[in-house]
Amino acid sequence: MKVFNVMEKVKEGGEYILGYDETGSHACYMIYGVIAPGEKDRLLKPGKGHEEILLVLEGEFRLYGDCDVILKKGQAIHVDGEHVCFIENISDTEGVYVIAGGHSTVSHH
């Protein structure tokens, strides 16, 4: 088994996708994201045949678009398929989140 230093991959905001390139597996992936205070329009879109769960680790987020919800630290939301949501960090501190994703049962590569 290999250890992945995910936090080191995201220094000043943005996202790091731990997926096929590192694991060799199409079954699942994980996204680690950091978003600045007040930053908005970060895209959350699993895509056809995929599902994702977004978990807030730090901060407070407003999701809008096909989603309309406020998420606080420790809260999560499930988004599937072609739904498109945008993330806004409404807190005054850096926001951190993890997105766990995978293929729906009807999807395959």
Backbone hydrogen bonds, N-H to C=O, Kabsch-Sander energy under -0.5 kcal/mol:
donor,donor_aa,acceptor,acceptor_aa,energy
5,N,3,V,-0.5
6,V,4,F,-1.6
9,K,6,V,-1.7
10,V,7,M,-1.0
11,K,9,K,-0.6
12,E,13,G,-0.5
14,G,34,V,-2.2
16,Y,32,Y,-2.0
18,L,16,Y,-0.6
18,L,30,M,-3.6
19,G,17,I,-0.8
22,E,19,G,-1.4
23,T,19,G,-3.0
24,G,20,Y,-2.5
29,Y,101,G,-2.3
30,M,18,L,-2.2
31,I,99,I,-3.0
32,Y,16,Y,-2.5
33,G,31,I,-0.5
33,G,97,Y,-2.8
34,V,14,G,-2.7
35,I,95,G,-2.6
38,G,89,N,-1.8
38,G,91,S,-0.5
39,E,36,A,-1.8
42,R,87,I,-1.9
44,L,85,C,-2.9
47,G,81,G,-2.2
50,H,47,G,-2.0
51,E,102,G,-2.2
52,E,79,V,-3.1
53,I,100,A,-2.5
54,L,77,I,-2.5
55,L,53,I,-0.5
55,L,98,V,-3.0
56,V,75,Q,-2.5
57,L,55,L,-0.5
57,L,96,V,-2.6
58,E,96,V,-2.0
61,F,71,L,-2.8
62,R,88,E,-2.6
63,L,61,F,-0.5
63,L,69,V,-3.1
64,Y,86,F,-1.9
66,D,64,Y,-0.5
66,D,84,V,-3.1
69,V,63,L,-1.8
71,L,61,F,-3.1
73,K,59,G,-0.7
74,G,56,V,-3.1
75,Q,72,K,-2.6
77,I,54,L,-1.8
79,V,52,E,-3.1
81,G,50,H,-2.8
83,H,80,D,-1.6
85,C,44,L,-2.6
86,F,64,Y,-2.8
87,I,42,R,-2.9
88,E,62,R,-2.0
89,N,39,E,-2.8
90,I,60,E,-2.1
90,I,88,E,-0.9
91,S,60,E,-0.8
95,G,35,I,-3.4
96,V,58,E,-2.0
97,Y,33,G,-2.3
98,V,55,L,-2.2
99,I,31,I,-2.9
100,A,53,I,-2.4
100,A,98,V,-0.5
101,G,29,Y,-2.7
101,G,99,I,-0.5
102,G,51,E,-2.0
103,H,27,A,-1.0
104,S,49,G,-2.6
107,S,104,S,-1.7
